[in-house]
C-alpha cells in the first residue's frame, strides 16, 4: 500500500512540472503575438505620416511659387530661408520646429521649412552661388551646335516634419525647381 501512495505523489509532481512548462510556452506565444501587433501598428503609423507629409510638401511648393523673384533673397517668416541652413548629422536643417508653420492632418501635425539652395542671399553668379538646373537649348537646326542655356531655374529644398500618435516622427525632404 505504501508504494501505491508514492506513485500518486510522483505523478502529481510530473503533472505540475508539465503544466508549468505549458504555461510558460503559452506566455511566450502571447508575447510574440503582442510584439508582432506592435510592429505592424508602428509600420502603419509611419506610412500614414509619410502620406500626411504630402500636405506639407504641396503647401511649401505653393509658398515657394508665390515668392516674387525680387523677394527670393529675403527670408520669409519661420518657414523660408534664402540661403542654406546649417544641418545636423542626419542632413536635416537646424531650425526651431516649434516656430515652423503647422497643419493638422487628422491625428498628425505637419510642419515644413524651405530653403533656397544658395550660399549667399544676394546671388551674383548663380553657377557658383546656387544649385541650379541647366537645360540644353537648341541654338540651330544642327544638333551638334546645341549650347547650354544660362541657368534660370533655382532649386529649393523643403523639409517636412510629421508628428503623429505615439510620438511617431517622420522627416521628408524634397528638391523643387523654380524658374
Buried (B, 14 or more C-beta within 10 A) or exposed (E): EEEEEEEEEEEEEEEEEEEEEEEEEEEEEEEEEEEEEEEEEEEEBBEBBEBBBBBBBBBBBEBBEEBEEEEBBEBBEBBBBBBBBEEEEEEBBEBEBEEBBBBEBEBBBBBBBBBBBBEBBEBEEBEEBBBBBEEEEEEEEEEEEEEEBEBEBBBBBBBBBBBBEEEBEBBBEBEBEBE
